[in-house]
Structures are given as structure tokens and as C-alpha cells.
Amino acid sequence: NAGVTQTPKFRILKIGQSMTLQCTQDMNHNYMYWYRQDPGMGLKLIYYSVGAGITDKGEVPNGYNVSRSTTEDFPLRLELAAPSQTSVYFCASRFDDGTNTEAFFGQGTRLTVV
Amino acid sequence: KQEVTQIPAALSVPEGENLVLNCSFTDSAIYNLQWFRQDPGKGLTSLLLIQSSQREQTSGRLNASLDKSSGRSTLYIAASQPGDSATYLCAVYTGANSKLTFGKGITLSVRP
């Protein structure tokens, strides 16, 4: 059971470069989320999606973009990377049919911008 | 805006001790509350989910309670073991589309 899979696990970017963080889930979950985790700051919501074709901003969306063309995939795009985007990024998913089931998280992508 | 607080930020206890981790939230209009465990350099592992209609959930040595009216949840760990050493995060589901808001976590160290 793969669950939520994130790639890559680690990445070093230079300032101004772009990259896409991949997230795939095989549980047919309709809701998907992207969080970033900074030391001592907890997890902050970047973007989320309630289904294919539907995305919305979270608490800290600036500098990021997302798309949701399929139920399984929810990539996070960083344009013009900045040192402030150095963080650990987590993707999560859950199934919501009105009963608010639990969220499952990927193993994270550790990104350093130099 | 929902805010989730977990105090203290770190806790060290001897092996075998029963302990309680606290979580408080400012907006009592939550759907669910979920406790996670995070090991260093790893992702989040779900421990317990308490739905808003429930008062508590149990899994093995773990028991989580929820008091929506007071904006509090506790995670009780019985007979702690060194393997319980990790960061424990509390998250609440609130608002449209039930977004999760996280506390900063409590880093637990269980000494042999």
C-alpha cells in the first residue's frame, strides 16, 4: 500500500531556479494538501484541493502554484526559488464524504535554496 | 482564525511514566481533531482521530480525549517507553473544506 508518495526526497536549488515537487496518492482521496514545515514554526498550509480541477490558497501561497488535473496527483510548483522557501514540504490527502476522515501524509521533501 | 497551542514545547520523562500531552485551540467549531507522531527527519504518522461527536479514542497505550467546549484535547501515553520518543503534533479540522491547523508540537524524550 503506497499511500502518499512524494518525490524527490531531497533537493538543492539555486536562487531563481524553478522546480516541481511531485505528490501522488493511490487511495482515491478527493482532498489533497501541501504544507511546509519550518523549525519551531509548525506546519503551514500552502495550497489545497478538494477534487480534480479545484484548488485554493492556504495560509502561505506566495511563490507557489499548484494544479490538480487528476485525482491522484497534486504537484507543487516553485517559480523563482528564494532562500525563504528553504523548508520541508509535506503533501497530505484524505477522503471527505461529509464524515471528515483522517489525513495521511507523505514522507516529505527537504528543499534547500542557496 | 484558528490557533492551536501545544505546551510545553519539550518534555523529558523516565521510562515507565504515564504522561499527558496537552493541546488547546481557540475556535471550538471544529469537525475533528487528529494526533500525529513525527520522528526526526520523517513524515507524520497518524495516531488517533477524534470526531467532533466523540469524547475520546483509544489505541493501545494511547488515549486521546476531546473537550470542544473548552477548546482542549489531551493525549495520554501509558507506561512510556524510549521508543515513544518523538514529536507529537495536534491538528484540528475547521472551516470550509475542513482545513487542518497544526500546533507546533511537543518533543518527547523518554529516558531509559
Boltz contact constraints between the chains, C-beta under 6 A:
constraints:
  - contact:
      token1: [A, 42]
      token2: [B, 102]
      max_distance: 6.0
  - contact:
      token1: [A, 42]
      token2: [B, 104]
      max_distance: 6.0
  - contact:
      token1: [A, 43]
      token2: [B, 102]
      max_distance: 6.0
  - contact:
      token1: [A, 45]
      token2: [B, 99]
      max_distance: 6.0
  - contact:
      token1: [A, 50]
      token2: [B, 97]
      max_distance: 6.0
  - contact:
      token1: [A, 100]
      token2: [B, 31]
      max_distance: 6.0
  - contact:
      token1: [A, 100]
      token2: [B, 32]
      max_distance: 6.0
  - contact:
      token1: [A, 100]
      token2: [B, 93]
      max_distance: 6.0
  - contact:
      token1: [A, 100]
      token2: [B, 98]
      max_distance: 6.0
  - contact:
      token1: [A, 102]
      token2: [B, 34]
      max_distance: 6.0
  - contact:
      token1: [A, 102]
      token2: [B, 46]
      max_distance: 6.0
  - contact:
      token1: [A, 102]
      token2: [B, 49]
      max_distance: 6.0
  - contact:
      token1: [A, 105]
      token2: [B, 43]
      max_distance: 6.0
  - contact:
      token1: [A, 105]
      token2: [B, 44]
      max_distance: 6.0
  - contact:
      token1: [A, 106]
      token2: [B, 43]
      max_distance: 6.0
  - contact:
      token1: [A, 107]
      token2: [B, 43]
      max_distance: 6.0
  - contact:
      token1: [A, 108]
      token2: [B, 43]
      max_distance: 6.0
